[in-house]
Amino acid sequence: MSLPSPAADRTALVTGASSGIGAEIARELARRGHGVVLVARRVEQLQDLAGELSATGVRAEVLPTDLLDRNARAGLPDRVTALGLTVDILVNNAGLSTLGPVHRADAEAEQRMVELDVMAVVDLCTRFLPGMVERGRGGVLNVASTAAFQPLPGQAGYGGSKAFVLSYTRALGGELKGTGVTATTLCPGPVDTGFGEAAGFTAEEATDALPAFMWETPAAVARCAVDALAAGRPVAIPGQANRFSAIAAHLTPKRFLVPLLASRHPGLQR
Ligand SMILES: NC(=O)c1ccc[n+]([C@@H]2O[C@H](COP(=O)([O-])OP(=O)(O)OC[C@H]3O[C@@H](n4cnc5c(N)ncnc54)[C@H](OP(=O)(O)O)[C@@H]3O)[C@@H](O)[C@H]2O)c1
């Protein structure tokens, strides 16, 4: 199944579009002719990207939103409608991670992570899917991680959140069969975006923990994501090394894998 064709009154809403993978997914969609609605908190970055994409001839709108705010999330569909647009493509990409063992974690920070990585995904899918199904066309791309394929001591809540996104999106795909709407999970391995630094990794820790051949560029990840979305594939894992390690992690008995991961994770070495 292919993605809905681009049209003047149709758009792709991309969360976390102010940097990293989200900005590249917006660029990739725009390159394929889709208009975009860019959502995140940093207005200047969103406006710069909207300017860049508008110059290529697509319609690019900015809707600054704090996705941790439930009322702000609830208001998004009306704000898109007010622009005279319908959302044919929903990309739930905004995400964050905490770092370190749960017994030393800040309870508020852990809840903020689950609110963004899990609740916002569920919320926006629930709000935008009915319109897509009614129109008989659409695509959802939810961004998880290769961390979705195994428990991740040192980032327990993050790994659990991404496992939720993978399971949820696969289930959506089953529910949506025959509706004209598809659901795809993007599961990147390491990508140099500033995400690791925001979580609390030093650049050295990140590169030491994961070998160079596993790292993908944001642009390559976005291409892989939009190809999979366009093909209606349920799961996309950018890079052969990441596909291999995700399968291996999924299949390895967890009584062996979890202690090994715990012994190597930088967030547990401090
Ligand atoms: N980089 C990696 O190695 C990697 C690997 C696997 C999966 N991922 C996943 O890829 C996705 C994108 O991450 P990235 O690597 O591109 O990192 P990033 O550059 O840090 O991007 C995170 C995005 O989320 C947005 N965001 C954060 N809090 C928000 C909030 N409260 N409301 C609205 N937007 C918010 C940020 O925008 P504002 O700050 O402007 O709000 C930013 O645009 C995440 O879901 C992440 O889990 C990343």
The ligand as a Gaussian input file, in Angstrom:
#p B3LYP/6-31G(d) Opt

LIG

0 1
 N       19.435000       9.587000      18.598000
 C       19.379000       8.303000      18.846000
 O       20.429000       7.647000      19.051000
 C       18.053000       7.589000      18.859000
 C       18.062000       6.193000      18.805000
 C       16.850000       5.518000      18.813000
 C       15.672000       6.227000      18.880000
 N       15.690000       7.577000      18.944000
 C       14.405000       8.272000      19.032000
 O       14.313000       9.209000      17.995000
 C       13.411000      10.253000      18.373000
 C       14.034000      11.599000      18.030000
 O       15.219000      11.755000      18.760000
 P       16.511000      12.497000      18.175000
 O       17.627000      11.539000      18.226000
 O       16.202000      13.180000      16.922000
 O       16.789000      13.530000      19.366000
 P       16.608000      15.118000      19.483000
 O       17.374000      15.806000      18.404000
 O       16.936000      15.423000      20.908000
 O       15.075000      15.346000      19.193000
 C       14.083000      15.241000      20.170000
 C       12.904000      16.051000      19.688000
 O       11.840000      15.899000      20.637000
 C       11.314000      17.187000      20.893000
 N       10.749000      17.276000      22.233000
 C       11.344000      16.993000      23.409000
 N       10.524000      17.279000      24.434000
 C        9.381000      17.769000      23.874000
 C        8.169000      18.268000      24.399000
 N        7.952000      18.329000      25.726000
 N        7.231000      18.714000      23.551000
 C        7.437000      18.687000      22.202000
 N        8.550000      18.216000      21.642000
 C        9.524000      17.763000      22.477000
 C       12.512000      18.129000      20.772000
 O       12.067000      19.440000      20.451000
 P       12.002000      20.692000      21.469000
 O       13.129000      20.554000      22.418000
 O       12.116000      21.856000      20.538000
 O       10.661000      20.609000      22.098000
 C       13.236000      17.534000      19.577000
 O       12.720000      18.049000      18.380000
 C       13.123000      10.039000      19.867000
 O       11.853000       9.453000      20.012000
 C       14.210000       9.069000      20.297000
 O       13.802000       8.266000      21.379000
 C       16.851000       8.286000      18.929000

